[in-house]
Amino acid sequence: MPKELPTQAQVVVIGGGAVGASVAYHLTKVGISDVVLLERKTLTSGTTWHAAGLVGQLRASHNLTRLAQYTTQLFEQLEAETGQATGFKQNGSISVAPDKERFEELKRGASMARRFGLEVQVITAGEAKSMYPLLNVEDLVGAVYLPKDGQINPTDVTQAMVKGARMGGAKIFENTKVTAIHQSGGAVTGVDTDNGAIKAEFVVNCAGMWGREVGQMAGVNIPLHACEHFYIVTEPMAQVPPDLPVLRDPSGFLYVKEDAGKLLVGAFEPGAKPWGMDGIPDDHEFETLPEDWDHFEPVMRNALQRVPLLEQAGISLFFCGPESFTPDTRYSLGECPELERFFVAAGFNSIGIQSSGGAGKAIAEWIHKGHAPMDLWDVDPRRWMPFQGNSVYLRDRVTESLGNLYAMHWPFLQPVTSRNVRRSILHDKLAEQGACFGEMAGWERPNWFAPPGVKPEYEYSYARQNWFEYSGEEHRACRENVVLFDQSSFTKYLFKGRDVEQILNRVCANNVSVPVGKVVYTQWLNERGGIEADLTVTRTAEDTYLIVTSGSQQIRDYSWLKSHIPPDSHAFLTDITSGYAMLGLMGPNARTLMSQITPADLSNTAFPFATSQEIELGYAMVRASRITYVGELGWEIYMPTEFMPGIYETIMEAGAQLGLKLGGYHAVNSLRMEKAFKHWGHDIAEEDTPLEAGLGFAVAFDKNEDFIGREALLRQKDQGLKKRMVQFVLDDPEPLMYHEEPIYRDGIMVGSTTSAQFGHTLGASVGLGFVENEQGVSADWINEGKYEIEIACERYPARASLRPMYDPYAKRPKA
Ligand SMILES: Cc1cc2nc3c(=O)[nH]c(=O)nc-3n(C[C@H](O)[C@H](O)[C@H](O)COP(=O)(O)OP(=O)(O)OC[C@H]3O[C@@H](n4cnc5c(N)ncnc54)[C@H](O)[C@@H]3O)c2cc1C
């Protein structure tokens, strides 16, 4: 180990656990050898040393699965490369289902796994028993087997990655604590340690459960909080063969792993115990926490029922150690929006070993290439809102995050902890009207409205849930009459100054050199033509634009635009989300209703589609924009927040004779699916271009200014498309798609759905999804195919269309 701490390095990695080791290793693999890894105590002494070492591959999205899959491939060859044994073995894993709902979840997962290229088998309880003789299968309805899942020794694999990193030139320092992060001009410049300072071009925060604290040193928000995490290990037993697969019984909140002739039983129980509320003690190193048998006992009871041999087993170890969890049970990976060249890979929610290989590779490639190597929005630090760094919010939420790993992943599942953080000013009024709220980025948003006498509470299921018909009525009211949606959670920025038109024309693919009052739908692209944002830009004055994007993009889109404002420009970007509320009044009777409460001329001549005006409404002045996300005639009404209750009352009163209904976000989603309106983060993201997504109409190739991504799109136009977004409707009205369902064309898997919802006008489940073909995807190729969608391992015939099947020529919003 080198003694002298260098004063300079290209990359400083903070933290010597599995993740830091992997980042250092992969940096050397992409040719960056000037790497210094700093560990405050001993390598692996944080959380890594006591991990159970399960290495699963299936994650909730394609790219996160790709990263986990890569980890397995790395672990397969690391010993040969470094000479350091890792204890890796691939006995596979079996997940069991004691009821049909869990089996449906596992089968939907298996369909997803197929799409992601993982080997997977849906097996009977009897087959599970033959693969895992210790299993009690009496109550099981089925299981899923992933033959390539494995297990590893976490300390050894970390040491192997450290050895590999050293072989590639990285320098590793133990007993060196980072005490401060330096920055200048919005970018990181180095770190202070208790052994001296190091200047650095890049700093990567891999500090595990200390990640939030290290983030704070840099003024960066990394929401995570530790929880106690438990397992027990038995005495060795002759009946335990070394080739036993890993067993997961999610409904029993447990997993079982063979461990040198013993069984290790671990827990993902509901109601976890947060830990480290007063900070993590400075001397924490290879530390264990006191056992809590009362807490573990319900899981142990389930384990005894599932693996009866455990009744005879002596327990050699009761283990409890801390691990970091995040508000959405997903880790943070990537460059932080608050500070350029400061990266994070932390908050691994108990999958840090199996994620380490992929996470390290992604960070290394990101630093090397200057952009994310793939769409990593699921784990992007730009998804966090500032309030999510609040320690009380975190402490309460992580009690739920740990159990989430094995909880039922019901469609539309809402968290139950740390709620009511961000509320629209109409919240209580909407609650009185029966709103059932869902959470998004801390916002409480009405998802559906319960009629009088019905409790506004979810009853979850994979089939039609209890709100299906109520939401259907909202949907139909929007198609046939008029509906009011509270859309206050939409993000709004004001962009003002002499240079903003020019800046926006470079950032937007569409042309924003438009008359005052024009609403422009546009994408923001990266140099590769990929879609970084999908939003509207409204010119409200010569030198002012109102930018409206979705609530989840508040930090991300702000940081994208800000990073593209050249220094010394006369351009000022302000987030006005909290100051401006928004109501969407949508449906064929929207004009009739609006006309009763505004003197403004709302005719097509005076107020055409895609325009915006300041008008009188009730006693207030509002900005009304004639634009829609539901595909009907309507206006988005923006107003300073304090006017919203009055305007709401005015609209409700005037709407009463017309039969105005309130609508929730489930209806919005169902309406937009029928129109094939895309949703950034679900349907489209930075790896998809507007041409592939069917958004070429919003690209102004002919505008005077060059825009980011233009060259890439022109190249793609020349070369032809290899994937395209298509709308699908199932022939059978019964089955429900949600997302990631495999799509088959003439019996061959060509893609998967990106989002889906029941379409109450089209009368069946409607989905969007990319279809791919190396030889090209012409309209003929798409139209000539026969399609099926796989749901829970069964295929259902579907119709496919490049144009929206509802109102294909967009006549209704322009009526
Ligand atoms: C009981 C249990 C079972 C688990 N089982 C599994 C499993 O089966 N599979 C799986 O994939 N995962 C599992 N995990 C999770 C896994 O252990 C973690 O996700 C993983 O170890 C996280 O690695 P890390 O490198 O992010 O964090 P750590 O290993 O905690 O490393 C972070 C390092 O940063 C150092 N550090 C902090 N602050 C500073 C500073 N200021 N300066 C310098 N260094 C600093 C710390 O000392 C620490 O060593 C389990 C966890 C627990 C608790």
The ligand as an SDF file (V2000), in Angstrom:
LIG
                    3D

 53 58  0  0  0  0  0  0  0  0999 V2000
  -27.3600   -8.0540    6.7580 C   0  0  0  0  0  0  0  0  0  0  0  0
  -27.0620   -7.6240    5.3750 C   0  0  0  0  0  0  0  0  0  0  0  0
  -27.1630   -8.5170    4.3250 C   0  0  0  0  0  0  0  0  0  0  0  0
  -26.9080   -8.1090    3.0300 C   0  0  0  0  0  0  0  0  0  0  0  0
  -26.9840   -9.0200    2.0050 N   0  0  0  0  0  0  0  0  0  0  0  0
  -26.7210   -8.6450    0.7350 C   0  0  0  0  0  0  0  0  0  0  0  0
  -26.7700   -9.5700   -0.3360 C   0  0  0  0  0  0  0  0  0  0  0  0
  -27.0480  -10.7510   -0.1260 O   0  0  0  0  0  0  0  0  0  0  0  0
  -26.5120   -9.1430   -1.6040 N   0  0  0  0  0  0  0  0  0  0  0  0
  -26.2110   -7.8390   -1.8570 C   0  0  0  0  0  0  0  0  0  0  0  0
  -26.0140   -7.5000   -3.0250 O   0  0  0  0  0  0  0  0  0  0  0  0
  -26.1370   -6.9390   -0.8590 N   0  0  0  0  0  0  0  0  0  0  0  0
  -26.3890   -7.3080    0.4190 C   0  0  0  0  0  0  0  0  0  0  0  0
  -26.3230   -6.4050    1.4470 N   0  0  0  0  0  0  0  0  0  0  0  0
  -26.0610   -5.0130    1.1150 C   0  0  0  0  0  0  0  0  0  0  0  0
  -24.6100   -4.7340    0.8740 C   0  0  0  0  0  0  0  0  0  0  0  0
  -23.8640   -5.1820    1.9560 O   0  0  0  0  0  0  0  0  0  0  0  0
  -24.4150   -3.2440    0.6620 C   0  0  0  0  0  0  0  0  0  0  0  0
  -25.3630   -2.7320   -0.2350 O   0  0  0  0  0  0  0  0  0  0  0  0
  -23.0380   -2.9680    0.1220 C   0  0  0  0  0  0  0  0  0  0  0  0
  -22.0900   -3.5490    0.9530 O   0  0  0  0  0  0  0  0  0  0  0  0
  -22.8250   -1.4900    0.0220 C   0  0  0  0  0  0  0  0  0  0  0  0
  -21.5110   -1.2800   -0.3650 O   0  0  0  0  0  0  0  0  0  0  0  0
  -20.9020    0.1690   -0.3440 P   0  0  0  0  0  0  0  0  0  0  0  0
  -19.5570    0.0670   -0.9100 O   0  0  0  0  0  0  0  0  0  0  0  0
  -21.8840    1.0970   -0.9380 O   0  0  0  0  0  0  0  0  0  0  0  0
  -20.8940    0.5490    1.2070 O   0  0  0  0  0  0  0  0  0  0  0  0
  -19.8700    0.1800    2.3450 P   0  0  0  0  0  0  0  0  0  0  0  0
  -19.4320   -1.2310    2.2910 O   0  0  0  0  0  0  0  0  0  0  0  0
  -20.4670    0.5990    3.6330 O   0  0  0  0  0  0  0  0  0  0  0  0
  -18.6290    1.0640    1.9990 O   0  0  0  0  0  0  0  0  0  0  0  0
  -18.6100    2.4560    2.2140 C   0  0  0  0  0  0  0  0  0  0  0  0
  -17.2650    2.8020    2.7960 C   0  0  0  0  0  0  0  0  0  0  0  0
  -17.1100    4.2010    2.8220 O   0  0  0  0  0  0  0  0  0  0  0  0
  -16.2720    4.5110    3.9070 C   0  0  0  0  0  0  0  0  0  0  0  0
  -16.4160    5.9300    4.2210 N   0  0  0  0  0  0  0  0  0  0  0  0
  -17.5060    6.5590    4.7200 C   0  0  0  0  0  0  0  0  0  0  0  0
  -17.2630    7.8550    4.9060 N   0  0  0  0  0  0  0  0  0  0  0  0
  -15.9950    8.0700    4.4970 C   0  0  0  0  0  0  0  0  0  0  0  0
  -15.1800    9.2230    4.4560 C   0  0  0  0  0  0  0  0  0  0  0  0
  -15.6210   10.4050    4.8540 N   0  0  0  0  0  0  0  0  0  0  0  0
  -13.9010    9.0910    3.9910 N   0  0  0  0  0  0  0  0  0  0  0  0
  -13.4400    7.8850    3.5700 C   0  0  0  0  0  0  0  0  0  0  0  0
  -14.1870    6.7600    3.6150 N   0  0  0  0  0  0  0  0  0  0  0  0
  -15.4540    6.8500    4.0480 C   0  0  0  0  0  0  0  0  0  0  0  0
  -16.7940    3.5900    4.9990 C   0  0  0  0  0  0  0  0  0  0  0  0
  -15.8710    3.3890    6.0240 O   0  0  0  0  0  0  0  0  0  0  0  0
  -17.1290    2.3350    4.2290 C   0  0  0  0  0  0  0  0  0  0  0  0
  -16.1030    1.3780    4.2940 O   0  0  0  0  0  0  0  0  0  0  0  0
  -26.5530   -6.7890    2.7660 C   0  0  0  0  0  0  0  0  0  0  0  0
  -26.4470   -5.8780    3.8240 C   0  0  0  0  0  0  0  0  0  0  0  0
  -26.6830   -6.2790    5.1080 C   0  0  0  0  0  0  0  0  0  0  0  0
  -26.5670   -5.3030    6.2210 C   0  0  0  0  0  0  0  0  0  0  0  0
  1  2  1  0
  2  3  1  0
  2 52  2  0
  3  4  2  0
  4  5  1  0
  4 50  1  0
  5  6  2  0
  6  7  1  0
  6 13  1  0
  7  8  2  0
  7  9  1  0
  9 10  1  0
 10 11  2  0
 10 12  1  0
 12 13  2  0
 13 14  1  0
 14 15  1  0
 14 50  1  0
 15 16  1  0
 16 17  1  0
 16 18  1  0
 18 19  1  0
 18 20  1  0
 20 21  1  0
 20 22  1  0
 22 23  1  0
 23 24  1  0
 24 25  2  0
 24 26  1  0
 24 27  1  0
 27 28  1  0
 28 29  2  0
 28 30  1  0
 28 31  1  0
 31 32  1  0
 32 33  1  0
 33 34  1  0
 33 48  1  0
 34 35  1  0
 35 36  1  0
 35 46  1  0
 36 37  1  0
 36 45  1  0
 37 38  2  0
 38 39  1  0
 39 40  1  0
 39 45  2  0
 40 41  1  0
 40 42  2  0
 42 43  1  0
 43 44  2  0
 44 45  1  0
 46 47  1  0
 46 48  1  0
 48 49  1  0
 50 51  2  0
 51 52  1  0
 52 53  1  0
M  END
$$$$
